[in-house]
Amino acid sequence: MIVNIIVFSLAGIGVLFAVLRLLIGPTAFDRVVGLDTLNVIITASIVFIAYLFRNGLYLDIALAYGVLSFLETVVFARFLEGTK
């Protein structure tokens, strides 16, 4: 029970810092890094929820979300690379 609170508290702090980087990043590249970090934290949280509920369906959801977030990051990076 205590471990769950610690893990989700640390994930919440990570989300806070990632959202701050996403909102006040001085460059567009910093914003993409903040978005990617936020996606990684969300994916890890879904995996931890799968562990808590002992349900493998959440792992499938985390895998699909991870693949889509990776593609999102690649698309944003390619877009920013072309706008130099």
C-alpha positions as CSV (number, residue, x, y, z in Angstrom):
1,M,0.0,0.0,0.0
2,I,2.8,2.4,0.9
3,V,4.7,1.5,-2.2
4,N,1.7,2.3,-4.4
5,I,1.4,5.7,-2.8
6,I,5.2,6.4,-3.3
7,V,5.2,5.2,-6.9
8,F,2.1,7.3,-7.9
9,S,3.5,10.3,-6.0
10,L,6.8,10.2,-7.9
11,A,4.9,9.7,-11.2
12,G,2.8,12.7,-10.3
13,I,5.9,14.8,-9.7
14,G,7.3,13.6,-13.0
15,V,4.1,14.6,-14.8
16,L,4.3,18.0,-13.2
17,F,7.8,18.6,-14.4
18,A,7.0,17.2,-17.9
19,V,4.0,19.5,-18.2
20,L,6.1,22.5,-17.1
21,R,8.6,21.6,-19.8
22,L,5.8,21.2,-22.3
23,L,4.2,24.6,-21.5
24,I,7.2,26.8,-20.9
25,G,9.9,25.1,-23.0
26,P,11.9,27.9,-24.7
27,T,12.1,26.0,-28.0
28,A,9.8,23.6,-29.9
29,F,12.3,20.8,-29.3
30,D,12.0,21.2,-25.6
31,R,8.2,20.9,-25.9
32,V,8.6,17.7,-27.9
33,V,10.9,16.3,-25.2
34,G,8.4,17.2,-22.5
35,L,5.6,15.5,-24.5
36,D,7.7,12.4,-25.0
37,T,8.6,12.3,-21.3
38,L,4.9,12.7,-20.4
39,N,4.1,9.8,-22.7
40,V,6.7,7.5,-21.1
41,I,5.4,8.3,-17.6
42,I,1.8,7.5,-18.7
43,T,2.9,4.2,-20.3
44,A,4.8,3.2,-17.1
45,S,1.7,4.2,-15.0
46,I,-0.5,1.9,-17.2
47,V,2.0,-0.9,-16.7
48,F,2.0,-0.4,-12.9
49,I,-1.8,-0.4,-12.9
50,A,-1.7,-3.7,-14.8
51,Y,0.5,-5.0,-12.0
52,L,-1.8,-3.7,-9.3
53,F,-5.0,-5.2,-10.8
54,R,-3.3,-8.4,-12.0
55,N,-4.8,-7.9,-15.4
56,G,-2.9,-8.4,-18.6
57,L,-5.3,-6.4,-20.7
58,Y,-3.7,-3.2,-19.4
59,L,-0.3,-4.4,-20.8
60,D,-1.8,-4.6,-24.3
61,I,-3.2,-1.0,-23.8
62,A,0.3,0.2,-22.6
63,L,1.9,-1.4,-25.6
64,A,-0.5,0.2,-28.0
65,Y,-0.1,3.5,-26.3
66,G,3.7,3.2,-26.3
67,V,3.8,2.5,-30.0
68,L,1.4,5.4,-30.8
69,S,3.3,7.8,-28.6
70,F,6.6,6.8,-30.3
71,L,5.1,7.5,-33.7
72,E,3.8,10.8,-32.4
73,T,7.3,11.8,-31.3
74,V,8.8,10.8,-34.6
75,V,6.2,12.8,-36.6
76,F,6.8,15.9,-34.5
77,A,10.6,15.5,-34.8
78,R,10.4,15.1,-38.6
79,F,8.1,18.2,-38.8
80,L,10.5,20.3,-36.7
81,E,13.5,19.0,-38.7
82,G,11.8,20.2,-41.9
83,T,11.0,23.7,-40.5
84,K,14.6,24.8,-39.9
